[in-house]
């Protein structure tokens, strides 16, 4: 989990309050912290649309906020690694964008590495002919088909498991069309397609294995939240204070 905490210095406010108002101060503080954390989350998500190319809804949901309570008046904006449902935790791909560094391999990349088809210092990227979704990622159906042809037991979203000896499997089976050429230095490293297309026999790469590079810091979570809190904390606390005493 990657987080940035939000604090409000209430010292100068307290000096002007009556004893009755001071008793209600924790409630106002809690409310203001939660409002600021929510606004901070929205600001980070908004920035993601600027620094990333078509971030997926899953990636956007990876930025959340933790609420303060009367018992623990601490609020945070969080890039979560353990509260997003689905495949790769948000911190796995947002972490390098926030702090810089290498991104973690995706599930299908780990499978390729485990089978000795791709090197540990490489990542898989789509070639020109790979089908992409509206966010620029390889489609799940395409990856499922590729991994099936490579005889890898991949459990990506949308995969349909067919028992090895079922009549359905025999009826649907096709010659392997996707393969990793090994011992072929004349071919680009990656996964290739070989089969029949509209123009006859076709042969081209669909996924390239390229050397992993370090990410530079692009999503400055701490800076985004800090600047928002600095600009809004006074009026946010005053609004929370008025709400408590309404």
N, C-alpha and C positions, 0 to 999 in steps of 0.2 A: 504494500500500500504506500502511495506517495501522497502526502498531505501538506497543507499550509494552514496554520492556526490563525485565528482571528482574535484580536484583543482590543478592548476599549479602555482607555485611561479615564476613570470617572472622578479623579481627585478634584478637578476644578468645578465639577457639577455639584459634588457633595457639599462643598462649602456654602452653597446658596440654598440648601434644602432645610426644611423643618425636620424635626425628629420623626414625625409621622411619614413624611415623604421618604426619609432614609430607609424606613422599614420596608417600603415598597420598591426600593431601588433594585434589588436582585431580579424582580420580575421584569422591570423595564430593561435591565441589562440583558437578560436572557432573550427577550423579544428582539432587541436590537441586534444581538449577535446572530440570531437565526435569520433575520431579514438580510443582514450583510452576507452571510454565508450563501444564502439562496441567490442573491444578486451576483456574488462572486462566481458561483457555479455557472450562471447564465453568461457571465462575461467570458469565462474560459471556453465554454461551448461555442460562443459567438466567434472567438478568436480562432478556434479550430477550423471554422469554415473559411477563414482567410489564409491560414498558413498551410492547410492540407488541401489536396485535390479531392473533392467530393468525399468527405469523411462519412463512413457508414453510420446508420442509427445506432448500431452496436457500439461503435467507437465513441459516439457522443454520449451514450448512456454510461460509459466508463468514468465520466466526470460526475460526481455526486457531491452532496454536502452532509456533514454530520451535525445534528442539532445540539445546542446547549440545553441544559436543564437547570432547575434551581439547585440541584445537588452538585452539578458539575457545569459551571458556566464557561464552557469551552466549545467553540464551534470551529469547524474546519471545512475546507474545500478539498476533496479527495479524488485522486485517480485510483480507483479500487482494483484490487487483484483477487478479491475473494467474494465479491457480492454481485458479480455479473454472471448471468446464466448464459451458457453457450460454450463456445470453443475456447480459444486462447484468452486468458485473463487480460483485462484492459491494460494492466501495468506492463505486460509483456511487450506490447507494441507502442504504448504511450510513454513508457519509461525512457527509452532512448531519445524520444522527441522532447522530453522534459529536461533530462539531465545529460543527453548526449550518450554516445557509446554504441555498442552492437545490439541489434535486435535479436530476440530469441527466435529459434526456428519454429515454424508452424508444424502442426501434427504430421502433415503429409511429407514435409521435409525431413523430419526425424525418421519417418519410415524409410525414405530413400537413403538416408545416411546409414541407417541400421542394416540395410541390404547391400551396402557397399556401392550403390549406384551414384551417390553424390558425396563429395568430400565435406568434412566437418566445417571447413572454412569457406564454404560456398552457400549461396542461397538460390532458390528457384524463382525466376521471374517469367512472366508471359512473353512469348514471342509474338510476332505480328499476327499470326494465324490463330492464336488462342482466343476462344470466345470469352468475352468479358461481360460482367453485369454493369448496371448503370453507375456503379461506384468505381469502375476500373479494375475490379478484382476478377480473377478467374472464376467462372461459375462452378457451383458445387457439383452439378451434374457432369460437367466436363472432367473435373478432378476425380470424381467417382469412377468414371469410365476409364480414364487413364490408369488409375491405380489398379482397377480390375484387370486390365490388359497386362499390367506388369506383375500380376499375380501377388499383389500385396493386399493383405486383409485390412483395408482402410475403412474406417467407420465415419466418414464425413457426413454432414447433413444431406439428407436426400438419398443416401445409399440404400439399396435394397438387397438384403442378403438372400441368396438362393442356395439351398443345400447342394453339396457337390454332386450327389448322385441323382438329383431330381430330374424328372422328364422335362420339366420346364427349363432347367439349365441346359440340357442337351438340345432342346428345341431352339432356344435363344442364342446359343453359343455361336460366336463368329471368330474367324481367324484374328489373332492379335494384330491390332493396327497401330498401337502405340508401344514404343520400345526405347530402351536406352542403348545406343550403339557403343559397345565396349571394344576396345582394341581398334578403333577407327580414328586415328589422329587427323584424318582429312575432313572429319565432320565436327561441327560445333558441338561442344559438350551440352547435353541436355536430353530432353525427351522428344522423339521424332514420331511423325505419322507416316505410315506407308499403307496405301489403300487406293481404292477407286473413287474418283470424284466425277464431277460433271464433265470435266475435260479429259477423262481417261485416268490413267495411273498417276497418282500424286505422291510426292515424297518431300517433306519439309519439317522443320523443327516447330514444336508448339510451346515448349517450355525450355528456357535456357538456364544453365547452371553457371552463375557468375560469382566471382570472388566477393565475399562479404566486405562491406566498407562500414566505417564508423559513422554514425549519425551525428550531426551537429545539433545543438540545442535550438529548437524551433518554437516549442510551446512553453513559454516562460510563465509557468503556473504561479510561482511565488510572486513574480513582479506584477502580473495581471491582478491578482487578488490584493496585494499590498496597495497598489495604486487606487483600486476601487474603494478599499476601506478608508484610505486617507482622504479621499474626496467626498465620501458619503457618511462617514461615521457620526459627525456632529448632528447633522439634520436627521439621520436615521434614529439616533438615540433620543433626540427631542420628540420625534414622532412617536416612538415607543413609550416614552415617559407620559406623553399626553394621553395615549390610549389606556395606559394603566390607571390613570386618575380620572378618566371620563366617567 
